[in-house]
Every structure is written in C-alpha cells, then in structure tokens.
Amino acid sequence: MEKEYMSGCQLRQYLHISTRKMKYLMDNNYIPHENTGHATHKYKVLIEDAEHFKWRMENEVGFLAELVGMFSNRTEWHPRVLLEPTKQNCKEFMQWLKFEWQELPDAVPTSEVSRLLGCRPQLIHQIAREGGFTAIKIGCTQYISKKELIIYASSPEKVSNPTGEKYKALIKTFKAKRSREIENEKRREKRRLARIEKGY
C-alpha cells in the first residue's frame, strides 16, 4: 500500500504554525520527515506522523515548552487564553471544580476522567504511568483519585494549555459564573452605598 505524505506547506497549515517554526521543527528532527533536497516542496511528512505530532501538541502538557517565545511574530498563531493561569484563578477554579464534581466518587474510572477532561483514555493512562495520578486497578477498570484529578485539572500547566472541548467548556462555565458573582457583588455594593447616602 502506497504511503500518504503531506508537504511542509501543508503541514504548516495543518498545525497552524509559522513557516519559520515549521522549518525549525524539521531541521531539528522534532517530526520524522524526508528531505527531498528540492528548493520547493523540500519536506515530506507521513500523514500518520503529522497526526501523531498534532495530537501531542493538543494533549501533552508541557510538549514543546522549550520553544515558547522563540517564534513570536505577526504570522504566528496564538490561541486565545481562556483563563490566565494565575495562582488566584487556579485556586478559585479548583474550589469550583470541587463543588461541580462533588457527586463523583472518590475514585473515578479512567473512562469517566477522559470524558470529563475531553481527552483520550490513553492520555490518562500515560499521566498515571508518569506519576501524575495515583491509579488503582480493580478487575479490568483503572480508577483515578478524584482529589488528584481536581488538582490536575486546576493546575497552572493544564489551565494554560486547555485542550478538549469538554475541558474548555468547564473553564467557560466557571468564568461565566464568576463574572455573574462579581457583577452581583457590584450591584449589592452600589445599593449599600445608595442607602448610606440616603441615611438609611
């Protein structure tokens, strides 16, 4: 069966990166490829290798962290930050997740963890193998500590790199709720000041 390839230009568009960054990834062998030696269409990348690399970009925490800031220019693609990963934001997000997931059991099946975070079960297994989660296996099912799941989901590393629509929706819901609470607090304060001015 003939192998399917994409050109460097197609890879750049597929990964949403600049030409400069794409060339750096190729020249430093971040992505398996063939160098044709031609002035144009210099690189050939197997589609399956491109898909695997994109999956790592979207799912592996800290992947390519060593390249952050190296290719900042007008053509570079930067996703909009959903939530600034400050200490206070992460703390409030953690408290909200504790309330949001209070009905979950203390040990959550891997399949449910992947559903909550919107990622593949394989990633959860990988994090557990690397010590990111305490995992126990009962029969054919692996379970993750709810406490550690919440810590991971609200960590600065995860918040700064939101992947999966389910996880992004969690952040958006949290932000909307917090915005409503802030707005309500402003209204209460405004009414309190108005009563003071009237001498109530």
Protein Blocks (a to p, Z undefined) as FASTA:
>chain_A
ZZddddfklmmmmnopafklmmmmmmnomagcddehiabhkbccdfklmmmmmmmmmmmg
hiaklmgoklgcfkbccdddfbdcbfklmmmmmmmmmmmmmmpcfbdcfklmmmmnopaf
klmmmmmmnopaccddehjbccddfklmmmmmmgmklmmmcghjklmmmmmmmmmmmmmm
mmmmmmmmmmmmmmmmnoZZ
